[in-house]
């Protein structure tokens, strides 16, 4: 997917009870998940004290001759790492640097390191609470808020479990966390709705315990997946394996539905299935739901890379040839969202190559994972037209996005979402496609293997799993429909009082 869309973040942590250096596991765990965050990365290891390395950009390639320098700078048998995209805090360079994870926070009596994937909804209220105890606190991002909230609990109780319980009770939003205590213990926990993924695994000899946003983070290090952290659960690594404690009852499980369509790598597992298998079912569903459109198609193409598996499923269902006539330029890595508006379309156009000889004069079924703002999709459709496509029908695996996300995807207002203002036919006209055909909500849910009440589908149903998010969404929609100008992320601008 080539969208002006900022993604979720990713975390990884590991502890080696043979007391060997754990940095290589952290490094490869992050490299395998760099698709979840391109903006910055960081590592913290522990060896009687915390060692920190953080910088902007992708996780770097480490040359063999530089490896010893990295091991010397980041020693220790336990460590955590994070890759990040900004869904809270500023986007200027100074703010991006301040917001690099993992975070390290301390008081006179406690110290903790934490990597975070998610987004806090009661952001404004939590800032006020933190500033009571830390008057000089300047907000960098939600990860720092949660880290300081956890630190305050440790200062008061000296108990990790009670501190995490306080976070789960008082913080609304999505948070999957990997952390290290000042005693060098690796821990992880997940919000009571389980909105963002988090899993645990071991080495074959059980000497290494690891936590990861996705199972690919375990796979790349030769670690075996063991279990998904349950919503509301705290896990702590020990020489006897992970100690698991359910701290808060999960009242409403709500895994983000967008993980299946876009965020997660196709070779990751969610539940008992690989993501690519689910995406293939998305394509099959589209073939079953739109037979009157597909019967006139000559070929199928996909917008690489997250749509490839769905295109294969559509091909299997319909028998139409999947022509791999769209290819992504592997080393054109600029992210469109950081460019000036006048530069965006040019960069998107350069990222994908269309093989015109295979498309000229053909009716093309184009498979895409989602349409958020529509400008990227329009650019691709126009390119297909220039290459001689006779007809362009779009097949979209994720249902029409009609509302903002409060849990870690930077689509924060109604006005920026083409689906909040227009139906499928209108969107087709705007982006110059012949038709736009969304997978049904029922088809999406069925393919995931979960039930609708176990998924967060707020951006496509306007039904959110947490109360303040629902209240904010309702108020935002009312204001938007009333013609009020949206000023940015409401969870950073508003308090509970201003939206009640």
KAJOKA-V531016 format. One record per residue. N is the residue number from 1. SS is DSSP state (H for helix, E for strand, - for the rest). PSI is psi as a letter, one per 30 degrees, with the letter a starting at -180 (none if undefined). Layout:
# KAJOKA-V531016
N	SS	PSI
N	SS	PSI
This chain:
# KAJOKA-V531016
1	-	k
2	-	i
3	-	l
4	-	i
5	-	k
6	-	k
7	-	a
8	-	l
9	-	l
10	E	k
11	E	l
12	E	k
13	E	l
14	E	l
15	E	k
16	E	j
17	-	g
18	-	f
19	-	g
20	-	l
21	-	k
22	-	f
23	H	e
24	H	e
25	H	e
26	H	e
27	H	e
28	H	e
29	H	e
30	H	e
31	H	e
32	-	f
33	-	g
34	H	f
35	H	f
36	H	f
37	-	j
38	-	f
39	-	e
40	E	l
41	E	l
42	E	l
43	E	k
44	E	k
45	E	l
46	E	k
47	-	i
48	-	f
49	-	l
50	E	k
51	E	k
52	E	k
53	E	k
54	E	k
55	E	l
56	E	l
57	-	a
58	-	l
59	-	k
60	-	l
61	-	k
62	-	j
63	-	l
64	H	e
65	H	f
66	H	f
67	H	e
68	H	e
69	H	e
70	H	e
71	H	e
72	H	e
73	H	f
74	-	i
75	-	l
76	-	l
77	-	g
78	E	k
79	E	l
80	E	l
81	E	l
82	E	k
83	E	k
84	E	k
85	-	k
86	-	j
87	-	g
88	-	l
89	-	l
90	-	l
91	-	g
92	-	l
93	H	e
94	H	e
95	H	e
96	H	e
97	H	e
98	H	e
99	-	g
100	-	k
101	-	l
102	-	l
103	E	k
104	E	k
105	E	l
106	E	l
107	-	a
108	-	f
109	-	f
110	-	l
111	E	k
112	E	k
113	E	k
114	E	k
115	E	k
116	E	k
117	E	j
118	E	a
119	E	k
120	E	k
121	-	e
122	-	h
123	H	e
124	H	e
125	H	e
126	H	e
127	H	e
128	H	e
129	H	e
130	H	e
131	H	f
132	H	e
133	H	f
134	-	i
135	-	f
136	-	g
137	-	k
138	-	k
139	-	k
140	-	e
141	-	l
142	H	f
143	H	e
144	H	e
145	H	e
146	H	e
147	H	e
148	H	e
149	H	e
150	H	e
151	H	e
152	H	e
153	H	e
154	H	e
155	H	e
156	H	e
157	H	f
158	-	g
159	-	k
160	H	e
161	H	e
162	H	e
163	H	e
164	H	e
165	H	e
166	H	e
167	H	e
168	H	e
169	H	e
170	H	f
171	-	k
172	-	k
173	E	a
174	E	k
175	E	j
176	E	k
177	E	k
178	E	k
179	E	l
180	E	k
181	E	l
182	-	f
183	-	g
184	-	g
185	-	k
186	E	k
187	E	l
188	E	k
189	E	l
190	E	k
191	-	l
192	-	f
193	-	f
194	-	h
195	-	e
196	-	k
197	-	l
198	-	k
199	E	l
200	E	l
201	E	l
202	E	l
203	-	l
204	-	e
205	-	g
206	-	g
207	-	f
208	E	k
209	E	k
210	E	k
211	E	k
212	E	k
213	-	e
214	-	l
215	-	f
216	H	f
217	H	e
218	H	e
219	H	e
220	-	f
221	-	g
222	-	g
223	-	l
224	E	k
225	E	k
226	E	e
227	E	l
228	E	k
229	-	k
230	-	l
231	-	k
232	-	g
233	E	k
234	E	k
235	E	k
236	E	k
237	-	k
238	-	l
239	-	f
240	-	g
241	-	a
242	-	k
243	E	k
244	E	k
245	E	j
246	E	j
247	-	e
248	-	k
249	-	k
250	-	j
251	-	f
252	-	i
253	-	k
254	-	i
255	E	k
256	E	k
257	-	f
258	H	f
259	H	e
260	H	e
261	H	e
262	H	e
263	H	e
264	-	k
265	-	k
266	-	f
267	-	g
268	-	l
269	E	k
270	E	j
271	-	b
272	-	g
273	E	l
274	E	k
275	H	e
276	H	e
277	H	e
278	H	e
279	H	e
280	H	e
281	H	e
282	H	e
283	H	e
284	H	e
285	H	e
286	H	e
287	H	e
288	H	e
289	H	f
290	-	h
291	H	e
292	H	f
293	H	e
294	H	f
295	-	f
296	-	f
297	-	k
298	-	e
299	E	l
300	E	k
301	E	l
302	E	l
303	-	j
304	-	k
305	-	f
306	-	f
307	-	f
308	H	e
309	H	e
310	H	e
311	H	e
312	H	e
313	H	e
314	H	e
315	H	e
316	H	e
317	H	e
318	H	f
319	-	f
320	-	k
321	E	k
322	E	j
323	-	j
324	-	i
325	-	g
326	E	k
327	E	k
328	E	k
329	-	j
330	-	e
331	-	g
332	-	j
333	-	g
334	-	k
335	-	k
336	H	e
337	H	f
338	H	g
339	-	l
340	-	k
341	H	e
342	H	f
343	H	f
344	H	e
345	H	e
346	H	e
347	H	e
348	H	e
349	H	e
350	H	f
351	H	f
352	E	k
353	E	k
354	E	k
355	-	j
356	H	e
357	H	f
358	H	f
359	-	f
360	-	k
361	-	g
362	-	l
363	E	j
364	E	k
365	E	j
366	E	k
367	E	k
368	E	l
369	-	e
370	-	l
371	-	k
372	-	d
373	-	f
374	-	f
375	H	e
376	H	e
377	H	e
378	H	e
379	H	e
380	H	e
381	H	e
382	H	e
383	H	e
384	H	e
385	H	e
386	H	f
387	-	g
388	-	g
389	-	k
390	-	e
391	E	k
392	E	j
393	E	k
394	E	k
395	E	j
396	E	k
397	-	f
398	-	k
399	-	l
400	-	k
401	-	j
402	-	f
403	-	l
404	-	l
405	-	k
406	-	g
407	-	g
408	-	g
409	-	k
410	-	i
411	-	i
412	-	f
413	-	l
414	-	e
415	-	f
416	-	f
417	-	j
418	H	e
419	H	f
420	H	f
421	H	f
422	-	k
423	-	a
424	H	e
425	H	e
426	H	e
427	H	e
428	H	e
429	H	e
430	H	e
431	H	g
432	-	g
433	-	l
434	-	e
435	E	l
436	E	k
437	E	j
438	E	k
439	-	k
440	-	l
441	H	e
442	H	e
443	H	e
444	H	e
445	H	e
446	H	e
447	H	e
448	H	f
449	-	f
450	-	l
451	-	l
452	H	e
453	H	f
454	H	g
455	E	k
456	E	j
457	-	g
458	H	e
459	H	f
460	H	f
461	H	f
462	-	g
463	-	j
464	-	k
465	-	f
466	-	k
467	H	e
468	H	e
469	H	e
470	H	e
471	H	e
472	H	e
473	H	e
474	H	e
475	H	e
476	H	e
477	H	e
478	H	e
479	H	e
480	H	e
481	H	f
482	-	g
483	-	g
484	-	k
485	-	k
486	-	k
487	-	g
488	-	a
489	-	j
490	H	e
491	H	f
492	H	f
493	H	f
494	-	l
495	-	l
496	H	e
497	H	e
498	H	f
499	H	f
500	-	none
